[in-house]
Amino acid sequence: MQLTLGETGLILRPPTVAQTLLCALGAFVIAIADRAAVYASIGPLDAALWLRAVKLFAVLLLFCLIGELLVTRGLLHTNDSVGLNSRDPDGSSTSRSLSHRAPSWWARRSAGFRGCCLTICLAGAMLLCWSPYIKWLYPGLMWYDTGDEIAQFYGIAALGQPAGVISAHHPVFDTIVFGGFAKAGELWFGDYQAGLTVLVLLQMVAMCIALSASVVYARHVGAPFGSVITLFVFYAFFPFLPIFFMSLVKDSLHAVFFVPWLLMYIETCRQRLRSLRSIWFTVGFVALSVLSALTTMTGFYITALSLLGLVFVGRETENGGTSSQRKPVAMTVLRGVAATVAVVVILLVHTVFPAVTGKIWNIHHEDQNQILVVPMQMTARYVLDHPGDVTDEERHIIDTLNNVPVEQMKEVQNPYLADPVMHLSLKDPSYIGQYVSVWLKQGVRHPDSYINAFVSLESGWFSLQRTAHKETGPLPLDVLRADSRSIPNQVLIQGDNAISPSFAQMPQYRGNESGQATVRRIWQSVSSTRVLRLLTYTAVWSFILPLFLLFCAIRGRGRDIGERLMIGAPLIWSLLSLLPNAISIPLKPTASRYIVWSLYVVPLYVALLRADGVRSPAAKHRE
């Protein structure tokens, strides 16, 4: 049964069973996360929680249905009014019709030339829109972690390491880039901050180009004109983006390489690996893959896992088509190239780069304690809830592994931040195996503590509200229960310089305090304005919009679901990479920094969903 809305031709289709269950699950997750984000506990599962879940289900289902209606309305045309030629997925080149107003010389230009011209024009317009933020935040915002990295590059003790040692707690590549630009500014301009200013301005220009290229690419693959205009307007006018990219932090540097890499990855999937026939494309793809993997810790896993998944591109179509369509030999060769790309990237990032940098700088490779952040937080909650149910042997193993002993966990524990119970390194990493055994045994004895700890720590990615407390130190459960005030769970910006003790030993980092105050007022205004403030909710970007993309993908697509998921692999891995973090509720800007990528990735995927170009050749053939 379908509902046609008047004379518009818009058809509102009822949800499938899978879509209904997806929205029901999503509503329940949000309701549970809301409670955990305020009380640090999911219980009790009372009538109030179920009533909120029902309300959320109705709103979420309506949102997804209307969104699907808007995304899939009408036929998706393949003609392009700006005249960008597109190579169809079957390998044939199709010239898209030009607007009748387009001059003939423009029609004779190559698709690449037209795309570059449009990208440059849009980038100039976007940079103009971002220019007030450049003025207000010039010469750039300094983040706490970045200051530590620069200080270490200059030989100052930081992050628990002695002078002259660079810690691998933060990506070494970022430390080299930040420190290198600071040193260049000192040598060429007599001021290290001048070099960092050049870096942040280059970063702004590069992001304008990268985001404009995303807009042009969305149009290139078939997104309607209105959709790409909306995409451009969001990139150009949503304040968080220029504020963040005027910041010196590893995630902003990562975006410079991740966005063009993502476009190349999507194009590789769309072309069913045929893009890898081009040597220059493949070389550029490898280079961007390496740079994307080196600039954040999670970037390596996102990039590597996505690249490894390329060997499965087109298998559904290949297995279901005729023998003439399958071309198994050609696809096998291309899959071999894709596998080679993945292996080369992994070797360069994990073997070659550490070997080269280790010969130049004194680098201390930290313990891989990041994988234990969430488990140790669960252990701390277990100790808090059941202090008398920890054996002497278990206590010895935990105390030997971790720098924070069992006796101190109750005093320092914060249900929304794992840093107090997990320091930068482990006391004795050889006890990891024994700790895993202890962790499993305690989880079997009292799974409720583990569930409450995990849900509380991760609640910020899914909740619409959060506790009003903002302590980054100890936060007792009794305090939360006695004062259960809640506030909207919104993205938190860093609108001023955060100077670490180690960076404070360098010459003073100057900032535009009046301009920073203006930026903070702008963000406060956006965060409090009706409708517009919905875009500032963390869960909108980390859960609700990704859920909407899945909602649209699962309606009757058959084999096409797998192909869409393959295109969305970087998004999926990026979302999963949020879970091992030590914070989700923005008690400090770090939590919001982890989700910034979603503000430029998810809108692109929505535009691609609107585009006919993201469909597989098999899907087009079946239609």
Secondary structure as a PSIPRED ss2 file (coil, helix, strand):
# PSIPRED VFORMAT (PSIPRED V4.0)

   1 M C   1.000  0.000  0.000
   2 Q C   1.000  0.000  0.000
   3 L E   0.000  0.000  1.000
   4 T E   0.000  0.000  1.000
   5 L E   0.000  0.000  1.000
   6 G C   1.000  0.000  0.000
   7 E C   1.000  0.000  0.000
   8 T C   1.000  0.000  0.000
   9 G C   1.000  0.000  0.000
  10 L E   0.000  0.000  1.000
  11 I E   0.000  0.000  1.000
  12 L E   0.000  0.000  1.000
  13 R C   1.000  0.000  0.000
  14 P C   1.000  0.000  0.000
  15 P C   1.000  0.000  0.000
  16 T C   1.000  0.000  0.000
  17 V H   0.000  1.000  0.000
  18 A H   0.000  1.000  0.000
  19 Q H   0.000  1.000  0.000
  20 T H   0.000  1.000  0.000
  21 L H   0.000  1.000  0.000
  22 L H   0.000  1.000  0.000
  23 C H   0.000  1.000  0.000
  24 A H   0.000  1.000  0.000
  25 L H   0.000  1.000  0.000
  26 G H   0.000  1.000  0.000
  27 A H   0.000  1.000  0.000
  28 F H   0.000  1.000  0.000
  29 V H   0.000  1.000  0.000
  30 I H   0.000  1.000  0.000
  31 A H   0.000  1.000  0.000
  32 I H   0.000  1.000  0.000
  33 A H   0.000  1.000  0.000
  34 D H   0.000  1.000  0.000
  35 R H   0.000  1.000  0.000
  36 A H   0.000  1.000  0.000
  37 A H   0.000  1.000  0.000
  38 V H   0.000  1.000  0.000
  39 Y H   0.000  1.000  0.000
  40 A C   1.000  0.000  0.000
  41 S C   1.000  0.000  0.000
  42 I C   1.000  0.000  0.000
  43 G C   1.000  0.000  0.000
  44 P C   1.000  0.000  0.000
  45 L C   1.000  0.000  0.000
  46 D C   1.000  0.000  0.000
  47 A H   0.000  1.000  0.000
  48 A H   0.000  1.000  0.000
  49 L H   0.000  1.000  0.000
  50 W H   0.000  1.000  0.000
  51 L H   0.000  1.000  0.000
  52 R H   0.000  1.000  0.000
  53 A H   0.000  1.000  0.000
  54 V H   0.000  1.000  0.000
  55 K H   0.000  1.000  0.000
  56 L H   0.000  1.000  0.000
  57 F H   0.000  1.000  0.000
  58 A H   0.000  1.000  0.000
  59 V H   0.000  1.000  0.000
  60 L H   0.000  1.000  0.000
  61 L H   0.000  1.000  0.000
  62 L H   0.000  1.000  0.000
  63 F H   0.000  1.000  0.000
  64 C H   0.000  1.000  0.000
  65 L H   0.000  1.000  0.000
  66 I H   0.000  1.000  0.000
  67 G H   0.000  1.000  0.000
  68 E H   0.000  1.000  0.000
  69 L H   0.000  1.000  0.000
  70 L H   0.000  1.000  0.000
  71 V H   0.000  1.000  0.000
  72 T H   0.000  1.000  0.000
  73 R C   1.000  0.000  0.000
  74 G C   1.000  0.000  0.000
  75 L C   1.000  0.000  0.000
  76 L C   1.000  0.000  0.000
  77 H C   1.000  0.000  0.000
  78 T C   1.000  0.000  0.000
  79 N C   1.000  0.000  0.000
  80 D C   1.000  0.000  0.000
  81 S C   1.000  0.000  0.000
  82 V C   1.000  0.000  0.000
  83 G C   1.000  0.000  0.000
  84 L C   1.000  0.000  0.000
  85 N C   1.000  0.000  0.000
  86 S E   0.000  0.000  1.000
  87 R E   0.000  0.000  1.000
  88 D C   1.000  0.000  0.000
  89 P C   1.000  0.000  0.000
  90 D C   1.000  0.000  0.000
  91 G C   1.000  0.000  0.000
  92 S C   1.000  0.000  0.000
  93 S E   0.000  0.000  1.000
  94 T E   0.000  0.000  1.000
  95 S C   1.000  0.000  0.000
  96 R C   1.000  0.000  0.000
  97 S C   1.000  0.000  0.000
  98 L C   1.000  0.000  0.000
  99 S C   1.000  0.000  0.000
 100 H C   1.000  0.000  0.000
 101 R C   1.000  0.000  0.000
 102 A C   1.000  0.000  0.000
 103 P C   1.000  0.000  0.000
 104 S H   0.000  1.000  0.000
 105 W H   0.000  1.000  0.000
 106 W H   0.000  1.000  0.000
 107 A H   0.000  1.000  0.000
 108 R C   1.000  0.000  0.000
 109 R C   1.000  0.000  0.000
 110 S C   1.000  0.000  0.000
 111 A H   0.000  1.000  0.000
 112 G H   0.000  1.000  0.000
 113 F H   0.000  1.000  0.000
 114 R H   0.000  1.000  0.000
 115 G H   0.000  1.000  0.000
 116 C H   0.000  1.000  0.000
 117 C H   0.000  1.000  0.000
 118 L H   0.000  1.000  0.000
 119 T H   0.000  1.000  0.000
 120 I H   0.000  1.000  0.000
 121 C H   0.000  1.000  0.000
 122 L H   0.000  1.000  0.000
 123 A H   0.000  1.000  0.000
 124 G H   0.000  1.000  0.000
 125 A H   0.000  1.000  0.000
 126 M H   0.000  1.000  0.000
 127 L H   0.000  1.000  0.000
 128 L H   0.000  1.000  0.000
 129 C H   0.000  1.000  0.000
 130 W H   0.000  1.000  0.000
 131 S H   0.000  1.000  0.000
 132 P H   0.000  1.000  0.000
 133 Y H   0.000  1.000  0.000
 134 I H   0.000  1.000  0.000
 135 K H   0.000  1.000  0.000
 136 W H   0.000  1.000  0.000
 137 L H   0.000  1.000  0.000
 138 Y C   1.000  0.000  0.000
 139 P C   1.000  0.000  0.000
 140 G C   1.000  0.000  0.000
 141 L E   0.000  0.000  1.000
 142 M E   0.000  0.000  1.000
 143 W C   1.000  0.000  0.000
 144 Y H   0.000  1.000  0.000
 145 D H   0.000  1.000  0.000
 146 T H   0.000  1.000  0.000
 147 G H   0.000  1.000  0.000
 148 D H   0.000  1.000  0.000
 149 E H   0.000  1.000  0.000
 150 I H   0.000  1.000  0.000
 151 A H   0.000  1.000  0.000
 152 Q H   0.000  1.000  0.000
 153 F H   0.000  1.000  0.000
 154 Y C   1.000  0.000  0.000
 155 G C   1.000  0.000  0.000
 156 I C   1.000  0.000  0.000
 157 A C   1.000  0.000  0.000
 158 A E   0.000  0.000  1.000
 159 L C   1.000  0.000  0.000
 160 G C   1.000  0.000  0.000
 161 Q E   0.000  0.000  1.000
 162 P C   1.000  0.000  0.000
 163 A C   1.000  0.000  0.000
 164 G C   1.000  0.000  0.000
 165 V C   1.000  0.000  0.000
 166 I E   0.000  0.000  1.000
 167 S E   0.000  0.000  1.000
 168 A C   1.000  0.000  0.000
 169 H C   1.000  0.000  0.000
 170 H C   1.000  0.000  0.000
 171 P C   1.000  0.000  0.000
 172 V H   0.000  1.000  0.000
 173 F H   0.000  1.000  0.000
 174 D H   0.000  1.000  0.000
 175 T H   0.000  1.000  0.000
 176 I H   0.000  1.000  0.000
 177 V H   0.000  1.000  0.000
 178 F H   0.000  1.000  0.000
 179 G H   0.000  1.000  0.000
 180 G H   0.000  1.000  0.000
 181 F H   0.000  1.000  0.000
 182 A H   0.000  1.000  0.000
 183 K H   0.000  1.000  0.000
 184 A H   0.000  1.000  0.000
 185 G H   0.000  1.000  0.000
 186 E H   0.000  1.000  0.000
 187 L H   0.000  1.000  0.000
 188 W H   0.000  1.000  0.000
 189 F H   0.000  1.000  0.000
 190 G C   1.000  0.000  0.000
 191 D C   1.000  0.000  0.000
 192 Y H   0.000  1.000  0.000
 193 Q H   0.000  1.000  0.000
 194 A H   0.000  1.000  0.000
 195 G H   0.000  1.000  0.000
 196 L H   0.000  1.000  0.000
 197 T H   0.000  1.000  0.000
 198 V H   0.000  1.000  0.000
 199 L H   0.000  1.000  0.000
 200 V H   0.000  1.000  0.000
 201 L H   0.000  1.000  0.000
 202 L H   0.000  1.000  0.000
 203 Q H   0.000  1.000  0.000
 204 M H   0.000  1.000  0.000
 205 V H   0.000  1.000  0.000
 206 A H   0.000  1.000  0.000
 207 M H   0.000  1.000  0.000
 208 C H   0.000  1.000  0.000
 209 I H   0.000  1.000  0.000
 210 A H   0.000  1.000  0.000
 211 L H   0.000  1.000  0.000
 212 S H   0.000  1.000  0.000
 213 A H   0.000  1.000  0.000
 214 S H   0.000  1.000  0.000
 215 V H   0.000  1.000  0.000
 216 V H   0.000  1.000  0.000
 217 Y H   0.000  1.000  0.000
 218 A H   0.000  1.000  0.000
 219 R H   0.000  1.000  0.000
 220 H H   0.000  1.000  0.000
 221 V C   1.000  0.000  0.000
 222 G C   1.000  0.000  0.000
 223 A C   1.000  0.000  0.000
 224 P C   1.000  0.000  0.000
 225 F H   0.000  1.000  0.000
 226 G H   0.000  1.000  0.000
 227 S H   0.000  1.000  0.000
 228 V H   0.000  1.000  0.000
 229 I H   0.000  1.000  0.000
 230 T H   0.000  1.000  0.000
 231 L H   0.000  1.000  0.000
 232 F H   0.000  1.000  0.000
 233 V H   0.000  1.000  0.000
 234 F H   0.000  1.000  0.000
 235 Y H   0.000  1.000  0.000
 236 A H   0.000  1.000  0.000
 237 F H   0.000  1.000  0.000
 238 F C   1.000  0.000  0.000
 239 P C   1.000  0.000  0.000
 240 F H   0.000  1.000  0.000
 241 L H   0.000  1.000  0.000
 242 P H   0.000  1.000  0.000
 243 I H   0.000  1.000  0.000
 244 F H   0.000  1.000  0.000
 245 F H   0.000  1.000  0.000
 246 M C   1.000  0.000  0.000
 247 S E   0.000  0.000  1.000
 248 L E   0.000  0.000  1.000
 249 V C   1.000  0.000  0.000
 250 K H   0.000  1.000  0.000
 251 D H   0.000  1.000  0.000
 252 S H   0.000  1.000  0.000
 253 L H   0.000  1.000  0.000
 254 H H   0.000  1.000  0.000
 255 A H   0.000  1.000  0.000
 256 V H   0.000  1.000  0.000
 257 F H   0.000  1.000  0.000
 258 F H   0.000  1.000  0.000
 259 V H   0.000  1.000  0.000
 260 P H   0.000  1.000  0.000
 261 W H   0.000  1.000  0.000
 262 L H   0.000  1.000  0.000
 263 L H   0.000  1.000  0.000
 264 M H   0.000  1.000  0.000
 265 Y H   0.000  1.000  0.000
 266 I H   0.000  1.000  0.000
 267 E H   0.000  1.000  0.000
 268 T H   0.000  1.000  0.000
 269 C H   0.000  1.000  0.000
 270 R H   0.000  1.000  0.000
 271 Q C   1.000  0.000  0.000
 272 R C   1.000  0.000  0.000
 273 L C   1.000  0.000  0.000
 274 R H   0.000  1.000  0.000
 275 S H   0.000  1.000  0.000
 276 L H   0.000  1.000  0.000
 277 R H   0.000  1.000  0.000
 278 S C   1.000  0.000  0.000
 279 I H   0.000  1.000  0.000
 280 W H   0.000  1.000  0.000
 281 F H   0.000  1.000  0.000
 282 T H   0.000  1.000  0.000
 283 V H   0.000  1.000  0.000
 284 G H   0.000  1.000  0.000
 285 F H   0.000  1.000  0.000
 286 V H   0.000  1.000  0.000
 287 A H   0.000  1.000  0.000
 288 L H   0.000  1.000  0.000
 289 S H   0.000  1.000  0.000
 290 V H   0.000  1.000  0.000
 291 L H   0.000  1.000  0.000
 292 S H   0.000  1.000  0.000
 293 A H   0.000  1.000  0.000
 294 L H   0.000  1.000  0.000
 295 T H   0.000  1.000  0.000
 296 T C   1.000  0.000  0.000
 297 M H   0.000  1.000  0.000
 298 T H   0.000  1.000  0.000
 299 G H   0.000  1.000  0.000
 300 F H   0.000  1.000  0.000
 301 Y H   0.000  1.000  0.000
 302 I H   0.000  1.000  0.000
 303 T H   0.000  1.000  0.000
 304 A H   0.000  1.000  0.000
 305 L H   0.000  1.000  0.000
 306 S H   0.000  1.000  0.000
 307 L H   0.000  1.000  0.000
 308 L H   0.000  1.000  0.000
 309 G H   0.000  1.000  0.000
 310 L H   0.000  1.000  0.000
 311 V H   0.000  1.000  0.000
 312 F H   0.000  1.000  0.000
 313 V C   1.000  0.000  0.000
 314 G C   1.000  0.000  0.000
 315 R H   0.000  1.000  0.000
 316 E H   0.000  1.000  0.000
 317 T H   0.000  1.000  0.000
 318 E H   0.000  1.000  0.000
 319 N H   0.000  1.000  0.000
 320 G H   0.000  1.000  0.000
 321 G C   1.000  0.000  0.000
 322 T C   1.000  0.000  0.000
 323 S H   0.000  1.000  0.000
 324 S H   0.000  1.000  0.000
 325 Q H   0.000  1.000  0.000
 326 R H   0.000  1.000  0.000
 327 K C   1.000  0.000  0.000
 328 P H   0.000  1.000  0.000
 329 V H   0.000  1.000  0.000
 330 A H   0.000  1.000  0.000
 331 M H   0.000  1.000  0.000
 332 T H   0.000  1.000  0.000
 333 V H   0.000  1.000  0.000
 334 L H   0.000  1.000  0.000
 335 R H   0.000  1.000  0.000
 336 G H   0.000  1.000  0.000
 337 V H   0.000  1.000  0.000
 338 A H   0.000  1.000  0.000
 339 A H   0.000  1.000  0.000
 340 T H   0.000  1.000  0.000
 341 V H   0.000  1.000  0.000
 342 A H   0.000  1.000  0.000
 343 V H   0.000  1.000  0.000
 344 V H   0.000  1.000  0.000
 345 V H   0.000  1.000  0.000
 346 I H   0.000  1.000  0.000
 347 L H   0.000  1.000  0.000
 348 L H   0.000  1.000  0.000
 349 V H   0.000  1.000  0.000
 350 H H   0.000  1.000  0.000
 351 T H   0.000  1.000  0.000
 352 V H   0.000  1.000  0.000
 353 F H   0.000  1.000  0.000
 354 P H   0.000  1.000  0.000
 355 A H   0.000  1.000  0.000
 356 V H   0.000  1.000  0.000
 357 T H   0.000  1.000  0.000
 358 G H   0.000  1.000  0.000
 359 K H   0.000  1.000  0.000
 360 I H   0.000  1.000  0.000
 361 W C   1.000  0.000  0.000
 362 N C   1.000  0.000  0.000
 363 I E   0.000  0.000  1.000
 364 H E   0.000  0.000  1.000
 365 H C   1.000  0.000  0.000
 366 E C   1.000  0.000  0.000
 367 D C   1.000  0.000  0.000
 368 Q C   1.000  0.000  0.000
 369 N H   0.000  1.000  0.000
 370 Q H   0.000  1.000  0.000
 371 I H   0.000  1.000  0.000
 372 L H   0.000  1.000  0.000
 373 V H   0.000  1.000  0.000
 374 V H   0.000  1.000  0.000
 375 P H   0.000  1.000  0.000
 376 M H   0.000  1.000  0.000
 377 Q H   0.000  1.000  0.000
 378 M H   0.000  1.000  0.000
 379 T H   0.000  1.000  0.000
 380 A H   0.000  1.000  0.000
 381 R H   0.000  1.000  0.000
 382 Y H   0.000  1.000  0.000
 383 V H   0.000  1.000  0.000
 384 L H   0.000  1.000  0.000
 385 D H   0.000  1.000  0.000
 386 H C   1.000  0.000  0.000
 387 P H   0.000  1.000  0.000
 388 G H   0.000  1.000  0.000
 389 D H   0.000  1.000  0.000
 390 V C   1.000  0.000  0.000
 391 T C   1.000  0.000  0.000
 392 D H   0.000  1.000  0.000
 393 E H   0.000  1.000  0.000
 394 E H   0.000  1.000  0.000
 395 R H   0.000  1.000  0.000
 396 H H   0.000  1.000  0.000
 397 I H   0.000  1.000  0.000
 398 I H   0.000  1.000  0.000
 399 D H   0.000  1.000  0.000
 400 T H   0.000  1.000  0.000
 401 L H   0.000  1.000  0.000
 402 N C   1.000  0.000  0.000
 403 N C   1.000  0.000  0.000
 404 V C   1.000  0.000  0.000
 405 P C   1.000  0.000  0.000
 406 V H   0.000  1.000  0.000
 407 E H   0.000  1.000  0.000
 408 Q H   0.000  1.000  0.000
 409 M H   0.000  1.000  0.000
 410 K H   0.000  1.000  0.000
 411 E H   0.000  1.000  0.000
 412 V H   0.000  1.000  0.000
 413 Q C   1.000  0.000  0.000
 414 N E   0.000  0.000  1.000
 415 P C   1.000  0.000  0.000
 416 Y C   1.000  0.000  0.000
 417 L E   0.000  0.000  1.000
 418 A C   1.000  0.000  0.000
 419 D H   0.000  1.000  0.000
 420 P H   0.000  1.000  0.000
 421 V H   0.000  1.000  0.000
 422 M C   1.000  0.000  0.000
 423 H C   1.000  0.000  0.000
 424 L C   1.000  0.000  0.000
 425 S C   1.000  0.000  0.000
 426 L C   1.000  0.000  0.000
 427 K C   1.000  0.000  0.000
 428 D C   1.000  0.000  0.000
 429 P H   0.000  1.000  0.000
 430 S H   0.000  1.000  0.000
 431 Y H   0.000  1.000  0.000
 432 I H   0.000  1.000  0.000
 433 G H   0.000  1.000  0.000
 434 Q H   0.000  1.000  0.000
 435 Y H   0.000  1.000  0.000
 436 V H   0.000  1.000  0.000
 437 S H   0.000  1.000  0.000
 438 V H   0.000  1.000  0.000
 439 W H   0.000  1.000  0.000
 440 L H   0.000  1.000  0.000
 441 K H   0.000  1.000  0.000
 442 Q H   0.000  1.000  0.000
 443 G H   0.000  1.000  0.000
 444 V H   0.000  1.000  0.000
 445 R H   0.000  1.000  0.000
 446 H C   1.000  0.000  0.000
 447 P H   0.000  1.000  0.000
 448 D H   0.000  1.000  0.000
 449 S H   0.000  1.000  0.000
 450 Y H   0.000  1.000  0.000
 451 I H   0.000  1.000  0.000
 452 N H   0.000  1.000  0.000
 453 A H   0.000  1.000  0.000
 454 F H   0.000  1.000  0.000
 455 V H   0.000  1.000  0.000
 456 S H   0.000  1.000  0.000
 457 L H   0.000  1.000  0.000
 458 E H   0.000  1.000  0.000
 459 S H   0.000  1.000  0.000
 460 G H   0.000  1.000  0.000
 461 W H   0.000  1.000  0.000
 462 F C   1.000  0.000  0.000
 463 S C   1.000  0.000  0.000
 464 L C   1.000  0.000  0.000
 465 Q E   0.000  0.000  1.000
 466 R E   0.000  0.000  1.000
 467 T E   0.000  0.000  1.000
 468 A C   1.000  0.000  0.000
 469 H C   1.000  0.000  0.000
 470 K C   1.000  0.000  0.000
 471 E C   1.000  0.000  0.000
 472 T C   1.000  0.000  0.000
 473 G C   1.000  0.000  0.000
 474 P C   1.000  0.000  0.000
 475 L C   1.000  0.000  0.000
 476 P C   1.000  0.000  0.000
 477 L H   0.000  1.000  0.000
 478 D H   0.000  1.000  0.000
 479 V H   0.000  1.000  0.000
 480 L H   0.000  1.000  0.000
 481 R H   0.000  1.000  0.000
 482 A H   0.000  1.000  0.000
 483 D C   1.000  0.000  0.000
 484 S C   1.000  0.000  0.000
 485 R C   1.000  0.000  0.000
 486 S E   0.000  0.000  1.000
 487 I E   0.000  0.000  1.000
 488 P E   0.000  0.000  1.000
 489 N C   1.000  0.000  0.000
 490 Q E   0.000  0.000  1.000
 491 V C   1.000  0.000  0.000
 492 L C   1.000  0.000  0.000
 493 I C   1.000  0.000  0.000
 494 Q C   1.000  0.000  0.000
 495 G C   1.000  0.000  0.000
 496 D C   1.000  0.000  0.000
 497 N C   1.000  0.000  0.000
 498 A C   1.000  0.000  0.000
 499 I C   1.000  0.000  0.000
 500 S C   1.000  0.000  0.000
 501 P C   1.000  0.000  0.000
 502 S C   1.000  0.000  0.000
 503 F H   0.000  1.000  0.000
 504 A H   0.000  1.000  0.000
 505 Q H   0.000  1.000  0.000
 506 M C   1.000  0.000  0.000
 507 P C   1.000  0.000  0.000
 508 Q C   1.000  0.000  0.000
 509 Y C   1.000  0.000  0.000
 510 R C   1.000  0.000  0.000
 511 G C   1.000  0.000  0.000
 512 N C   1.000  0.000  0.000
 513 E H   0.000  1.000  0.000
 514 S H   0.000  1.000  0.000
 515 G H   0.000  1.000  0.000
 516 Q H   0.000  1.000  0.000
 517 A H   0.000  1.000  0.000
 518 T H   0.000  1.000  0.000
 519 V H   0.000  1.000  0.000
 520 R H   0.000  1.000  0.000
 521 R H   0.000  1.000  0.000
 522 I H   0.000  1.000  0.000
 523 W H   0.000  1.000  0.000
 524 Q H   0.000  1.000  0.000
 525 S H   0.000  1.000  0.000
 526 V H   0.000  1.000  0.000
 527 S H   0.000  1.000  0.000
 528 S H   0.000  1.000  0.000
 529 T C   1.000  0.000  0.000
 530 R C   1.000  0.000  0.000
 531 V C   1.000  0.000  0.000
 532 L H   0.000  1.000  0.000
 533 R H   0.000  1.000  0.000
 534 L H   0.000  1.000  0.000
 535 L H   0.000  1.000  0.000
 536 T H   0.000  1.000  0.000
 537 Y E   0.000  0.000  1.000
 538 T H   0.000  1.000  0.000
 539 A H   0.000  1.000  0.000
 540 V H   0.000  1.000  0.000
 541 W H   0.000  1.000  0.000
 542 S H   0.000  1.000  0.000
 543 F H   0.000  1.000  0.000
 544 I H   0.000  1.000  0.000
 545 L H   0.000  1.000  0.000
 546 P H   0.000  1.000  0.000
 547 L H   0.000  1.000  0.000
 548 F H   0.000  1.000  0.000
 549 L H   0.000  1.000  0.000
 550 L H   0.000  1.000  0.000
 551 F H   0.000  1.000  0.000
 552 C H   0.000  1.000  0.000
 553 A H   0.000  1.000  0.000
 554 I C   1.000  0.000  0.000
 555 R C   1.000  0.000  0.000
 556 G C   1.000  0.000  0.000
 557 R C   1.000  0.000  0.000
 558 G C   1.000  0.000  0.000
 559 R C   1.000  0.000  0.000
 560 D H   0.000  1.000  0.000
 561 I H   0.000  1.000  0.000
 562 G H   0.000  1.000  0.000
 563 E H   0.000  1.000  0.000
 564 R H   0.000  1.000  0.000
 565 L H   0.000  1.000  0.000
 566 M H   0.000  1.000  0.000
 567 I H   0.000  1.000  0.000
 568 G C   1.000  0.000  0.000
 569 A H   0.000  1.000  0.000
 570 P H   0.000  1.000  0.000
 571 L H   0.000  1.000  0.000
 572 I H   0.000  1.000  0.000
 573 W H   0.000  1.000  0.000
 574 S H   0.000  1.000  0.000
 575 L H   0.000  1.000  0.000
 576 L H   0.000  1.000  0.000
 577 S C   1.000  0.000  0.000
 578 L C   1.000  0.000  0.000
 579 L C   1.000  0.000  0.000
 580 P C   1.000  0.000  0.000
 581 N C   1.000  0.000  0.000
 582 A C   1.000  0.000  0.000
 583 I E   0.000  0.000  1.000
 584 S C   1.000  0.000  0.000
 585 I C   1.000  0.000  0.000
 586 P C   1.000  0.000  0.000
 587 L C   1.000  0.000  0.000
 588 K C   1.000  0.000  0.000
 589 P H   0.000  1.000  0.000
 590 T H   0.000  1.000  0.000
 591 A H   0.000  1.000  0.000
 592 S H   0.000  1.000  0.000
 593 R H   0.000  1.000  0.000
 594 Y H   0.000  1.000  0.000
 595 I H   0.000  1.000  0.000
 596 V H   0.000  1.000  0.000
 597 W H   0.000  1.000  0.000
 598 S H   0.000  1.000  0.000
 599 L H   0.000  1.000  0.000
 600 Y H   0.000  1.000  0.000
 601 V H   0.000  1.000  0.000
 602 V H   0.000  1.000  0.000
 603 P H   0.000  1.000  0.000
 604 L H   0.000  1.000  0.000
 605 Y H   0.000  1.000  0.000
 606 V H   0.000  1.000  0.000
 607 A H   0.000  1.000  0.000
 608 L H   0.000  1.000  0.000
 609 L H   0.000  1.000  0.000
 610 R H   0.000  1.000  0.000
 611 A C   1.000  0.000  0.000
 612 D H   0.000  1.000  0.000
 613 G H   0.000  1.000  0.000
 614 V H   0.000  1.000  0.000
 615 R C   1.000  0.000  0.000
 616 S C   1.000  0.000  0.000
 617 P H   0.000  1.000  0.000
 618 A H   0.000  1.000  0.000
 619 A H   0.000  1.000  0.000
 620 K H   0.000  1.000  0.000
 621 H H   0.000  1.000  0.000
 622 R H   0.000  1.000  0.000
 623 E C   1.000  0.000  0.000
